[in-house]
Amino acid sequence: MAAPLKLSDAITFGRSGQIRGLDPYGFDLSEDSMSWTQEEVAGFSASMAALPSEPVLRLVIGATPFIYAGHVARQQFFLFINGLYIGFRTLTVPEKVEFILPRNVVTARGLRFELVIPTAASPKSLGISNDVRKLGIAVSEIILTIQK
């Protein structure tokens, strides 16, 4: 398992990202600096170096949606942490998506992040290419900080 997370430290994705040490599932880790979700559900586990005392935290996800003109206009995803619903977003362009987290989501037991992407689609099923992965969003980083 990777070193525990610290507030404001980015979890990086891709071939050499820290995500590799966080028990990831549903991600393709073959790209250089990002990881495509390749199923409708993707996630990972992490622990915190120290539990923050602040009442509200902010989670930022750097994400690029799988879009293809005439086939896929947007990607939608739900975020769950430790089984608790955190939020829903629709992406049409690459962006840094922010979620506000109540402090009680972060526990000493650790964190289980889960992205649920009901709009994920395989390029093969769309007749675009032979790629059978169900692409949803490409994640470049996730950062947990104090809400200011």
Contacts in CASP RR format, 6 or more apart in sequence:
PFRMAT RR
TARGET T0000
AUTHOR 0000-0000-0000
METHOD contacts of the structure
MODEL  1
MAAPLKLSDAITFGRSGQIRGLDPYGFDLSEDSMSWTQEEVAGFSASMAA
LPSEPVLRLVIGATPFIYAGHVARQQFFLFINGLYIGFRTLTVPEKVEFI
LPRNVVTARGLRFELVIPTAASPKSLGISNDVRKLGIAVSEIILTIQK
1 21 0 8 1.000
1 22 0 8 1.000
1 23 0 8 1.000
1 47 0 8 1.000
2 18 0 8 1.000
2 20 0 8 1.000
2 21 0 8 1.000
2 22 0 8 1.000
2 46 0 8 1.000
3 49 0 8 1.000
4 46 0 8 1.000
4 47 0 8 1.000
4 48 0 8 1.000
4 49 0 8 1.000
5 11 0 8 1.000
5 46 0 8 1.000
5 47 0 8 1.000
5 48 0 8 1.000
5 49 0 8 1.000
5 111 0 8 1.000
5 144 0 8 1.000
6 48 0 8 1.000
6 49 0 8 1.000
6 50 0 8 1.000
7 52 0 8 1.000
7 57 0 8 1.000
7 144 0 8 1.000
7 145 0 8 1.000
7 146 0 8 1.000
8 143 0 8 1.000
8 144 0 8 1.000
8 145 0 8 1.000
8 146 0 8 1.000
9 143 0 8 1.000
10 141 0 8 1.000
10 142 0 8 1.000
10 143 0 8 1.000
11 18 0 8 1.000
11 19 0 8 1.000
11 22 0 8 1.000
11 44 0 8 1.000
11 46 0 8 1.000
11 141 0 8 1.000
11 142 0 8 1.000
11 143 0 8 1.000
12 18 0 8 1.000
12 19 0 8 1.000
12 33 0 8 1.000
12 140 0 8 1.000
12 141 0 8 1.000
13 19 0 8 1.000
13 27 0 8 1.000
13 29 0 8 1.000
13 31 0 8 1.000
13 33 0 8 1.000
13 34 0 8 1.000
13 35 0 8 1.000
13 139 0 8 1.000
13 140 0 8 1.000
13 141 0 8 1.000
14 20 0 8 1.000
14 29 0 8 1.000
14 30 0 8 1.000
14 31 0 8 1.000
14 32 0 8 1.000
14 33 0 8 1.000
14 34 0 8 1.000
14 35 0 8 1.000
15 29 0 8 1.000
15 30 0 8 1.000
15 31 0 8 1.000
15 32 0 8 1.000
16 32 0 8 1.000
17 29 0 8 1.000
19 27 0 8 1.000
19 29 0 8 1.000
19 35 0 8 1.000
19 44 0 8 1.000
20 29 0 8 1.000
22 44 0 8 1.000
22 45 0 8 1.000
22 46 0 8 1.000
23 44 0 8 1.000
23 45 0 8 1.000
24 35 0 8 1.000
24 42 0 8 1.000
24 43 0 8 1.000
24 44 0 8 1.000
25 41 0 8 1.000
25 42 0 8 1.000
25 43 0 8 1.000
25 44 0 8 1.000
26 37 0 8 1.000
26 38 0 8 1.000
26 39 0 8 1.000
26 41 0 8 1.000
26 42 0 8 1.000
26 43 0 8 1.000
27 35 0 8 1.000
27 36 0 8 1.000
27 37 0 8 1.000
27 38 0 8 1.000
27 42 0 8 1.000
27 43 0 8 1.000
27 44 0 8 1.000
27 139 0 8 1.000
28 35 0 8 1.000
28 36 0 8 1.000
28 37 0 8 1.000
28 38 0 8 1.000
28 133 0 8 1.000
29 35 0 8 1.000
31 138 0 8 1.000
33 140 0 8 1.000
34 64 0 8 1.000
34 138 0 8 1.000
34 139 0 8 1.000
34 140 0 8 1.000
35 138 0 8 1.000
35 139 0 8 1.000
36 66 0 8 1.000
36 133 0 8 1.000
36 135 0 8 1.000
36 136 0 8 1.000
36 137 0 8 1.000
36 138 0 8 1.000
37 115 0 8 1.000
37 117 0 8 1.000
37 120 0 8 1.000
37 134 0 8 1.000
37 135 0 8 1.000
37 136 0 8 1.000
37 137 0 8 1.000
37 138 0 8 1.000
37 139 0 8 1.000
38 133 0 8 1.000
38 134 0 8 1.000
38 135 0 8 1.000
39 120 0 8 1.000
39 133 0 8 1.000
39 134 0 8 1.000
40 116 0 8 1.000
40 117 0 8 1.000
40 118 0 8 1.000
40 120 0 8 1.000
40 134 0 8 1.000
41 114 0 8 1.000
41 115 0 8 1.000
41 116 0 8 1.000
41 117 0 8 1.000
42 114 0 8 1.000
42 115 0 8 1.000
42 117 0 8 1.000
43 112 0 8 1.000
43 113 0 8 1.000
43 114 0 8 1.000
43 115 0 8 1.000
44 112 0 8 1.000
44 113 0 8 1.000
45 110 0 8 1.000
45 111 0 8 1.000
45 112 0 8 1.000
45 113 0 8 1.000
46 110 0 8 1.000
46 111 0 8 1.000
46 113 0 8 1.000
47 110 0 8 1.000
47 111 0 8 1.000
48 106 0 8 1.000
48 108 0 8 1.000
48 110 0 8 1.000
48 111 0 8 1.000
51 106 0 8 1.000
51 107 0 8 1.000
51 108 0 8 1.000
52 103 0 8 1.000
52 106 0 8 1.000
52 146 0 8 1.000
53 103 0 8 1.000
54 103 0 8 1.000
54 146 0 8 1.000
54 147 0 8 1.000
55 102 0 8 1.000
55 103 0 8 1.000
56 100 0 8 1.000
56 101 0 8 1.000
56 102 0 8 1.000
56 103 0 8 1.000
56 146 0 8 1.000
56 147 0 8 1.000
57 100 0 8 1.000
57 101 0 8 1.000
57 102 0 8 1.000
57 103 0 8 1.000
57 105 0 8 1.000
57 106 0 8 1.000
57 144 0 8 1.000
57 145 0 8 1.000
57 146 0 8 1.000
57 147 0 8 1.000
58 98 0 8 1.000
58 99 0 8 1.000
58 100 0 8 1.000
58 101 0 8 1.000
58 144 0 8 1.000
58 145 0 8 1.000
58 146 0 8 1.000
58 147 0 8 1.000
58 148 0 8 1.000
59 79 0 8 1.000
59 81 0 8 1.000
59 86 0 8 1.000
59 98 0 8 1.000
59 99 0 8 1.000
59 100 0 8 1.000
59 101 0 8 1.000
59 142 0 8 1.000
59 143 0 8 1.000
59 144 0 8 1.000
59 145 0 8 1.000
60 96 0 8 1.000
60 97 0 8 1.000
60 98 0 8 1.000
60 99 0 8 1.000
60 141 0 8 1.000
60 142 0 8 1.000
60 143 0 8 1.000
60 145 0 8 1.000
61 79 0 8 1.000
61 96 0 8 1.000
61 97 0 8 1.000
61 99 0 8 1.000
61 139 0 8 1.000
61 141 0 8 1.000
61 142 0 8 1.000
62 94 0 8 1.000
62 95 0 8 1.000
62 96 0 8 1.000
62 97 0 8 1.000
62 139 0 8 1.000
62 140 0 8 1.000
62 141 0 8 1.000
62 142 0 8 1.000
63 77 0 8 1.000
63 91 0 8 1.000
63 94 0 8 1.000
63 95 0 8 1.000
63 96 0 8 1.000
63 97 0 8 1.000
63 137 0 8 1.000
63 138 0 8 1.000
63 139 0 8 1.000
63 140 0 8 1.000
64 91 0 8 1.000
64 94 0 8 1.000
64 137 0 8 1.000
64 138 0 8 1.000
64 140 0 8 1.000
65 74 0 8 1.000
65 75 0 8 1.000
65 91 0 8 1.000
65 92 0 8 1.000
65 93 0 8 1.000
65 94 0 8 1.000
65 136 0 8 1.000
65 137 0 8 1.000
66 72 0 8 1.000
66 75 0 8 1.000
66 120 0 8 1.000
66 121 0 8 1.000
66 135 0 8 1.000
66 136 0 8 1.000
66 137 0 8 1.000
66 138 0 8 1.000
67 73 0 8 1.000
67 74 0 8 1.000
67 75 0 8 1.000
67 92 0 8 1.000
68 123 0 8 1.000
68 126 0 8 1.000
68 128 0 8 1.000
71 121 0 8 1.000
71 126 0 8 1.000
71 128 0 8 1.000
72 119 0 8 1.000
72 121 0 8 1.000
72 126 0 8 1.000
73 92 0 8 1.000
74 90 0 8 1.000
74 91 0 8 1.000
74 92 0 8 1.000
74 119 0 8 1.000
75 90 0 8 1.000
75 91 0 8 1.000
75 117 0 8 1.000
75 119 0 8 1.000
75 120 0 8 1.000
75 136 0 8 1.000
75 137 0 8 1.000
76 88 0 8 1.000
76 89 0 8 1.000
76 90 0 8 1.000
76 91 0 8 1.000
76 117 0 8 1.000
76 118 0 8 1.000
76 119 0 8 1.000
77 88 0 8 1.000
77 89 0 8 1.000
77 91 0 8 1.000
77 115 0 8 1.000
77 116 0 8 1.000
77 117 0 8 1.000
77 119 0 8 1.000
77 136 0 8 1.000
77 137 0 8 1.000
78 85 0 8 1.000
78 87 0 8 1.000
78 88 0 8 1.000
78 115 0 8 1.000
78 116 0 8 1.000
78 117 0 8 1.000
78 118 0 8 1.000
79 85 0 8 1.000
79 86 0 8 1.000
79 87 0 8 1.000
79 88 0 8 1.000
79 89 0 8 1.000
79 99 0 8 1.000
79 113 0 8 1.000
79 114 0 8 1.000
79 115 0 8 1.000
80 86 0 8 1.000
80 113 0 8 1.000
80 114 0 8 1.000
80 116 0 8 1.000
81 101 0 8 1.000
81 105 0 8 1.000
81 111 0 8 1.000
81 112 0 8 1.000
81 113 0 8 1.000
81 114 0 8 1.000
82 105 0 8 1.000
82 107 0 8 1.000
82 109 0 8 1.000
82 110 0 8 1.000
82 111 0 8 1.000
82 112 0 8 1.000
83 112 0 8 1.000
83 114 0 8 1.000
84 105 0 8 1.000
86 99 0 8 1.000
86 101 0 8 1.000
86 105 0 8 1.000
87 99 0 8 1.000
89 97 0 8 1.000
91 97 0 8 1.000
91 137 0 8 1.000
100 147 0 8 1.000
101 144 0 8 1.000
105 111 0 8 1.000
106 144 0 8 1.000
113 142 0 8 1.000
115 137 0 8 1.000
115 139 0 8 1.000
117 136 0 8 1.000
117 137 0 8 1.000
119 136 0 8 1.000
120 134 0 8 1.000
120 135 0 8 1.000
120 136 0 8 1.000
121 134 0 8 1.000
121 135 0 8 1.000
121 136 0 8 1.000
122 131 0 8 1.000
122 132 0 8 1.000
122 133 0 8 1.000
122 134 0 8 1.000
122 135 0 8 1.000
123 129 0 8 1.000
123 130 0 8 1.000
123 131 0 8 1.000
123 133 0 8 1.000
123 135 0 8 1.000
124 130 0 8 1.000
124 131 0 8 1.000
124 132 0 8 1.000
END
